[in-house]
Amino acid sequence: TGASRGIGRAIAERLTKEGGRVVVTAGPGDEALLAEVAGSLAGAPSLAGDLADPALPAELVKLAVSRFDRLDGIVNNALPEEIGSGRGRVPSRWGMNPPGFP
């Protein structure tokens, strides 16, 4: 569901309320909902797409860095694969792992 509804939307709203700046995404077909959410979050940058597309995560990271000059964290609320145990890992197709993650 990404940020278009449910837990993903609540996370994006809470982070913004607490002063965070977010980039939001949602799956194909949720573009209208995503635009609504982005507009309600002070015009947060948004990008709709399918996380099964290996290019989407990199595009989301590029969007965050181009808009905010940095990326402090990733909240992945919709992932169709096992990414590890314990603290987890960022999928290798993202091309990066945050500090402290294997």
N, C-alpha and C positions, 0 to 999 in steps of 0.2 A: 504493500500500500504506500510505501514511502511517506511523503508529507501531505498527501492529499486528504487523508482522513485518519480517524482512530488514533492509535498510539503515536504514529509518526507525526501527525499534525499537532498533537498535544505536546510532544517533545519540542518541535520547532517553535510553538507558541511560548512555551515555558522558557526556553533558552533566550528568545527575543525579549521576553518580559524581564528577565534577569540581566539584560544588557548585552547579550550575545548577538553576534551578526551571523546569519545563517544563509546557506545556499540550500534550496529545497528541490527535491525531485519526486517524480511519481511515474508510474508505468504508463505505457501507451493507452490512450483512451481516457486518461484522467487529466488532459491538458486544461480543460475548463476549471476543474476543481483546483488544480495546481495554480492557475492564474489567480483564482480567488484567494487562496492561501497566501501566495506571494504578495498580493496587494494588501492583505490584512497585516502583513509583517513588515510594514514600512518599505514595500517594494523589494523584498528580498529577491536576489537573483534566483532564477529557476531554470530547470532543464528537464523536460520529460524524456523518458526513454526506458529501455528494458535492460535491467542489470545483467541479463544473459549476454548482452552485447559487450564484448571485452573492451570496446572503446569508451563506453559511458563513464566508468569510474574515473578514468584519466581526464575526460572532459570536465567532470564535476570538480576535480582537484584544480585543474587549470582555471576554471571559472572562479573558484574561491580565491585563489592566489592573485588572479588578475584584478578582482574586485576589492580584496581586503589586504593584499600584499603579504598574506601569510595564511597558514592553515594550522589551527590549534588542535583539532580533533575531528573525528568522523563518527557519526551515529548511524549505524547501518541497521535499519529496522526491517528490511525485507531482503533476505538473501536465500536463494534456493539451493544452497550447498552447505556441507559441513566445512567449517573453517578452522577446526582445531578444538582443543580442549583447554580447560583452565582459563587462562587469560585470553586465549584465542589468538588468531593471527589475521592479518589482512590478506585476502586472497592474492596469490602471486601475480594474477593478471593485472592487479592494480599497479604493479611495478614499484612498490615501496612498502616499507614497514615502519610504523612509528617507533621512536626510540623506546627501548624496553620490551619490544615484542620480537619474537624469534623470526 
